[in-house]
């Protein structure tokens, strides 16, 4: 699921040290969860995330990756936090028993 037009409203909540803070309701919606269930997953340590800062041609962009279980939501956002593109990937087992 790739949406090149995506959501042009900002994903970011407050920014403290320059790191993006994504609203729980927005993120929960991307995974088809309620905000309360997402927060429960966060408390239990089931949510992993990473932010990559663009360089060169991608200066001013960030790639946000959030993993919950076998699902990984990836969004490319601009400096204002507006989604430029996003996709949901599903990881699983590949032949040989390794994770993809």
C-alpha positions as CSV (number, residue, x, y, z in Angstrom):
1,X,0.0,0.0,0.0
2,X,1.8,3.0,-1.2
3,X,0.2,6.4,-1.3
4,X,2.2,9.0,-3.1
5,X,-0.3,11.7,-2.4
6,X,-0.7,10.6,1.2
7,X,-1.9,12.8,4.0
8,X,-0.8,16.4,3.5
9,X,-1.6,17.3,7.1
10,X,1.2,17.1,9.7
11,X,1.8,13.9,11.6
12,X,3.9,15.7,14.1
13,X,2.8,16.7,17.5
14,X,5.1,18.7,19.7
15,X,8.8,18.7,18.9
16,X,11.1,18.9,21.8
17,X,14.7,18.2,20.7
18,X,13.9,18.2,16.9
19,X,12.6,14.7,17.0
20,X,9.2,14.1,15.6
21,X,6.4,13.0,18.0
22,X,3.6,11.3,16.1
23,X,0.1,11.6,17.5
24,X,-1.0,8.3,19.0
25,X,-4.5,8.5,17.3
26,X,-2.9,9.0,13.9
27,X,-0.4,6.2,14.3
28,X,-3.0,3.8,15.8
29,X,-5.1,4.5,12.7
30,X,-2.3,3.5,10.4
31,X,-2.2,0.1,12.1
32,X,-6.0,-0.3,12.5
33,X,-5.7,-0.1,16.3
34,X,-7.4,2.1,18.9
35,X,-5.2,4.7,20.6
36,X,-5.6,2.8,23.9
37,X,-4.4,-0.5,22.3
38,X,-1.4,1.3,20.7
39,X,-0.5,2.8,24.1
40,X,-0.8,-0.7,25.6
41,X,1.6,-2.0,23.0
42,X,4.0,0.8,23.7
43,X,4.0,0.1,27.4
44,X,4.6,-3.6,26.8
45,X,7.6,-2.8,24.5
46,X,5.9,-4.2,21.3
47,X,6.5,-1.0,19.3
48,X,9.8,-0.3,17.6
49,X,10.6,2.9,15.7
50,X,13.4,4.5,13.8
51,X,13.8,8.0,12.2
52,X,16.3,8.5,9.4
53,X,17.3,12.0,8.4
54,X,17.6,12.7,4.6
55,X,20.9,13.9,3.1
56,X,21.8,15.1,-0.4
57,X,18.7,15.0,-2.6
58,X,16.6,14.0,0.4
59,X,17.7,16.9,2.7
60,X,14.6,18.2,4.6
61,X,12.9,14.8,4.5
62,X,12.7,12.1,7.2
63,X,11.8,8.4,6.9
64,X,9.8,7.2,9.9
65,X,9.6,3.4,10.4
66,X,7.3,1.9,13.0
67,X,7.1,-1.8,13.6
68,X,4.4,-3.6,15.6
69,X,4.6,-7.4,15.3
70,X,4.9,-8.3,11.7
71,X,3.8,-5.0,10.3
72,X,6.0,-2.1,9.5
73,X,4.6,1.3,8.6
74,X,7.1,3.5,6.7
75,X,6.4,7.2,5.9
76,X,8.5,9.8,4.1
77,X,7.7,13.2,5.6
78,X,8.9,16.7,5.0
79,X,10.2,19.2,7.6
80,X,6.7,20.1,8.6
81,X,5.8,16.5,9.2
82,X,3.5,16.3,6.1
83,X,3.4,12.8,4.7
84,X,4.9,12.7,1.2
85,X,4.5,8.9,0.8
86,X,3.7,6.0,3.0
87,X,3.4,2.2,2.9
88,X,2.6,-0.7,5.2
89,X,4.9,-3.7,4.8
90,X,4.5,-7.2,6.3
91,X,7.5,-9.1,7.5
92,X,7.5,-12.8,7.8
93,X,9.6,-15.9,7.5
94,X,11.6,-16.6,4.3
95,X,12.9,-20.0,3.3
96,X,15.7,-21.0,5.7
97,X,13.8,-19.8,8.8
98,X,15.1,-16.2,8.7
99,X,12.9,-13.1,9.1
100,X,12.5,-10.9,6.1
